[in-house]
Amino acid sequence: MKVSEVMTRDVRLVRPGDTIQDAARIMAELDAGVVPVEDNDRLVGMLTDRDIAVRAIAQGQGPEAKVGDIMTSEVRYCFDDQDTDEVCKNLADQQIRRIPVVNRDKRLVGILSLGDLATVAEKASAGAALAGISRQGGHHSQSSGLH
């Protein structure tokens, strides 16, 4: 099955000049912890609730801080014509739950979540992705070896 068959197409976006308060409001409306950042019709970053908490609030920045100052600019993505089994494996390997979907012109066309995959992919694939994502020691792990 192709990513385009299961991805969410209606993606809410923020821009680098938007405030983190505006971005947080969108996340709350969507009940999501991540929102893509676009500039001039290009995907330039991802903003997570963790970016807001750790990169902004923990460093004393307020709600007027700009998305572009705290977003994650290294964006991992998949293509809309990729096979879902391949993407499941990549999600597990990279320990991420959501990934932007671009076409071959690298234009954002959707977002794919582990939930999207779990509802349609083979249970074994989604389960393997979840197991890989949930393994200890990732970037955001509290048990990454420091005691």
N, C-alpha and C positions, 0 to 999 in steps of 0.2 A: 504494500500500500504506500502511496506517496504522501508526503507531508501536506501537500495542498488539499488532500481529501479530509484531513482531520484538524488542521490548524484553525485558530480563531482569526477571522479576517478583520473584524471591526476593532482596530487597535487604537486606544487613546494614547496620545503623544504629548510630550512636553518639549519645550525649547530651552537651550542653554540660558537664555535671559529670563526665564520664568523664575519665580521664587520657589523655595522649597516648600513654603506653606501651600502654594497653589498645587504643587506636585503631590503633596501629602493629601490634600483634599481629593484629588483625582484617585489616588490609591484607595482612600477610604470609600469613595463612591463605587469603585470597582471591587472592593474587598480583595485587593491584590497588593503584594509587597514589592512590585517592580513596575516600572513604566519606561518605555523606550524614549530616547532623546533624539530629536531630529533637527537638522538645520539645513536649509536650502534643499529640501526634499531628499536628504541623505541621513542615514542612521549614523549618529556620531557618538552615542553613548547609551548607557543604561543607568537608571537611577533606582536604587533599592531603598527600602525602609531602613536598612542597616547603614547605607551611605548617609542618610539623614541623621540617624542617631549617633554614629561613630565619627563621621567626617565633619559634621556640622555642629550639632548640639554639644557633643562632648568637647569640642574645641571652642565653645563659647559663641558660635555663630547663631544668630536668631532667625526667625521665620522669613526675614527678607533676604537671606543669603540666596545666591543664584545657583540654579541647578548646574550650570556649567562649571562652577567652582568645586563641586563635590561629586559629580557623576563619575561613574566608572567609564573611562574612555576606551579601554580595551574590550571590544565587544566580540563575543563569540556568537556565531549565527549558523543557521543551516539554510539550505536552499529548498525552495518549494517543490522541486522535482526529485528530491532525495527520497530514498526508501526509509520508512519509519523504523524498521529494525536497525538500520545503520545509525539513525539519529538516537534511538534508545541507548545504544551502546555508547555513543559519544556523550550523552547526558550523564550516564553513569561514570564514565572515565573522567569527566570534568567536574563531577559533583554539582550539577546545576539542575534546577527543577523547571525552569522556563527559558526559552531561547527565541530570539527574534528570527523570523523567516523572511528571507529576501529572494527576489528572483535573480536570474543570471546577470541582470544589469545592476545588481546590488541595491535595488529599491525595496524598501520595506513593504511586504505584502501581508504580513500576519505575525502571529506569535504562537508558539507551540508550548504547551505545558505537559508535564507528566500526566496530569488529569486527562488532557485531550487524548493522549496515547493510551491511557489505561481503559478508556471507554471503548476503544475500537481495536487496539492492537492485541496481539496474542497475549494472554495473561502471562506467559513465561517471559516475554520481552519486557513488558511493563514492570513485572516483578524484579527482573534482573536489573533494570535501570534504577528502581527504587533502592534495591540492596546496595548498588554501587554508590548512589548519591548519599545514602545514609551511613556509609562506612566511616569509622573514626579517622580523625587526623586531617581533615580538609582545611582549607584556608580559614574557615570560620568556626572551627572546632574549638571547644573549650578544653579539650583534652589532648592538645597537640604536643604533649611532652613536657610542658612547663608545669612544675608543681610548686 
